[in-house]
Amino acid sequence: MDIKETMEKTLAALRSGGVILYPTDTVWGLGCDAADPEAVARIFSIKRRDDSKSLVLLASDMDMIARYIRTIPEMAVELVEVNDKPMTIIYPGAISSPRPAEGCLPVKDKSMLAYNTVAEDGTVGIRIPMMDFCREMVKRFGRPIVSTSANISGEPTPHGYGEISREIREAADYIVDPALEAGATGKSSSIIKIGLDATVEIIRK
């Protein structure tokens, strides 16, 4: 496996508005540019999932997260600093593009998250991956990418490449070398929702 070549092909697919199938620090995911609403819409279509639901995103560090969240709760910073396992934090106040009026094309703006990555209450789940390849990929891409489990909505989450359905594999524009899944836990991350008033809600342990 040539990691450099794999990285370049992965980034090329993301930059062209494509959908990638890739191993994360948890389970295999479907990903795309989180600022591209049309690419995000493709992922919802592939998963046959209602686009009213939000998606988990990956960011390289807190500085990247801060560019897309109006105010980072102090509690979130503290949790990230002490965390030693995959953890997704749901942040309030996502900076996102407007939902397009009927018949209009959606806005793609690198400085904003795609409207269809964000929940109706303006929150968004973001994780800093604990896997070198993923973190470097997002860092080099320069903005968050989508990371949603590689399965049809309602079906079991695949914990390894061998469990991913043919339908999902064929829908992706690029598949990252399965050898990289060695750095994954095979388990979904914990999910914690944090409010600006320091309230903390554990969504998934």
C-alpha positions in Angstrom: 0.0 0.0 0.0 1.3 3.4 -1.0 -0.1 5.8 1.7 1.0 8.9 -0.2 -0.8 7.8 -3.3 -3.9 6.8 -1.3 -3.9 10.2 0.4 -3.7 12.1 -3.0 -6.5 10.0 -4.6 -8.7 10.5 -1.5 -8.2 14.3 -1.5 -8.8 14.4 -5.3 -12.1 12.7 -4.9 -13.2 15.1 -2.1 -12.1 18.2 -4.0 -14.1 17.0 -7.1 -17.3 16.8 -5.0 -17.1 13.0 -4.8 -18.1 10.5 -2.1 -15.4 8.4 -0.4 -15.7 5.2 1.5 -13.0 5.2 4.2 -11.9 3.7 7.5 -12.1 6.1 10.4 -10.9 5.8 14.0 -14.2 4.1 14.8 -16.0 2.3 11.9 -16.0 2.6 8.1 -17.6 5.8 6.9 -19.0 7.5 3.9 -17.5 10.9 3.5 -17.5 14.1 1.4 -16.8 17.8 1.6 -19.0 19.1 4.5 -19.3 22.4 2.8 -20.8 20.9 -0.4 -24.6 20.5 0.0 -24.9 18.5 -3.2 -22.3 16.0 -2.2 -23.9 15.7 1.2 -27.3 15.1 -0.5 -25.7 12.2 -2.4 -24.7 10.6 0.9 -28.2 10.8 2.2 -29.4 9.3 -1.0 -26.9 6.4 -0.8 -27.9 5.7 2.8 -31.6 6.1 2.0 -31.7 8.4 5.0 -34.0 11.3 5.8 -32.1 14.5 5.2 -33.7 16.2 8.2 -31.2 14.3 10.3 -27.8 15.7 11.0 -24.4 14.1 10.2 -21.2 13.6 12.1 -18.2 15.6 10.7 -14.5 15.1 11.2 -12.2 18.1 11.9 -8.4 18.0 12.2 -8.2 20.1 15.4 -10.1 22.7 17.6 -8.9 25.6 15.4 -10.7 24.1 12.4 -13.9 23.5 14.5 -13.8 27.1 15.7 -14.1 28.3 12.1 -17.5 26.7 11.8 -19.0 27.1 15.3 -20.0 30.6 16.5 -18.9 30.1 20.1 -17.0 27.0 21.4 -18.2 26.0 24.9 -15.3 25.9 27.4 -16.4 22.5 28.5 -15.9 21.2 24.9 -12.3 22.3 24.9 -11.6 20.7 28.3 -13.1 17.4 27.1 -11.1 17.3 24.0 -7.9 18.0 25.9 -8.4 15.0 28.3 -10.1 12.6 25.9 -8.4 9.3 25.2 -11.0 7.6 23.0 -13.1 8.5 20.0 -15.6 11.2 21.1 -18.1 13.2 19.0 -19.2 16.5 20.5 -22.5 18.1 19.4 -21.8 21.8 19.3 -24.4 24.6 19.3 -24.4 27.5 16.8 -23.1 25.9 13.6 -22.2 28.3 10.8 -24.0 26.9 7.8 -25.3 27.9 4.4 -29.0 28.7 4.1 -31.5 26.1 3.1 -32.3 26.8 -0.6 -35.7 27.9 -1.7 -37.6 25.4 -3.7 -36.3 25.3 -7.3 -33.0 27.1 -6.3 -29.5 25.6 -6.3 -27.9 25.3 -2.8 -25.0 27.5 -1.8 -21.5 26.0 -1.6 -19.3 28.2 0.5 -16.0 26.9 1.9 -16.4 29.2 5.0 -19.7 27.5 5.9 -21.0 24.0 6.6 -23.6 22.7 4.1 -27.0 23.3 5.5 -27.9 19.6 5.3 -25.1 18.6 7.7 -26.7 20.6 10.5 -29.6 19.7 12.8 -32.8 21.8 12.9 -31.7 23.3 16.2 -28.5 24.6 14.6 -26.2 22.0 16.3 -23.7 19.8 14.6 -21.7 16.8 15.7 -17.9 17.0 15.2 -15.1 14.6 16.1 -11.3 15.0 15.9 -10.3 11.6 14.7 -7.7 9.6 16.7 -6.2 8.0 13.6 -3.3 9.6 11.8 -4.5 9.0 8.2 -8.0 10.6 8.9 -6.6 13.5 10.8 -4.0 14.2 8.1 -6.6 13.9 5.4 -8.9 16.4 7.0 -6.0 18.8 7.7 -4.8 18.7 4.2 -8.3 19.1 2.8 -8.6 22.2 4.9 -12.1 21.9 6.1 -14.4 19.3 7.8 -15.6 16.2 6.0 -18.7 14.1 6.6 -18.3 10.9 8.5 -21.4 8.7 8.6 -21.5 5.0 8.9 -21.2 3.0 5.7 -24.5 1.3 5.7 -28.1 1.7 4.5 -30.1 3.5 7.2 -31.6 1.1 9.6 -29.2 -1.8 8.7 -26.3 -2.9 11.0 -23.2 -0.7 11.2 -20.3 -2.5 9.4 -17.4 -2.9 11.8 -14.9 -3.9 9.1 -14.6 -3.5 5.3 -15.8 -7.1 4.8 -19.2 -6.2 6.3 -19.9 -3.3 3.9 -22.6 -4.1 1.4 -21.9 -4.2 -2.3 -24.5 -1.5 -2.9 -22.5 0.9 -0.6 -19.2 0.0 -2.1 -20.4 0.6 -5.7 -22.0 4.0 -4.8 -18.6 5.5 -3.6 -16.4 7.4 -6.1 -13.3 6.3 -4.3 -12.5 3.5 -1.7 -9.6 4.0 0.6 -7.3 1.0 0.9 -8.9 -1.4 3.4 -5.5 -2.1 4.9 -5.8 1.2 6.8 -8.7 -0.1 8.9 -6.1 -1.5 11.2 -6.2 1.8 13.1 -9.9 1.7 13.7 -11.6 0.5 16.9 -14.5 -1.1 15.1 -16.9 0.6 17.6 -19.0 3.8 17.2 -17.8 6.9 19.2 -19.3 8.3 22.3 -21.6 11.3 21.6 -21.8 14.2 24.0 -24.0 17.3 23.5 -22.7 20.5 25.1 -24.7 23.7 25.5 -23.3 27.3 25.8 -24.6 27.2 29.4 -22.2 24.3 30.2 -25.0 21.7 30.2 -23.8 18.3 29.2 -25.9 15.5 27.8 -24.5 12.1 27.1 -26.2 10.9 23.9 -24.2 7.7 23.5 -21.6 6.3 25.9 
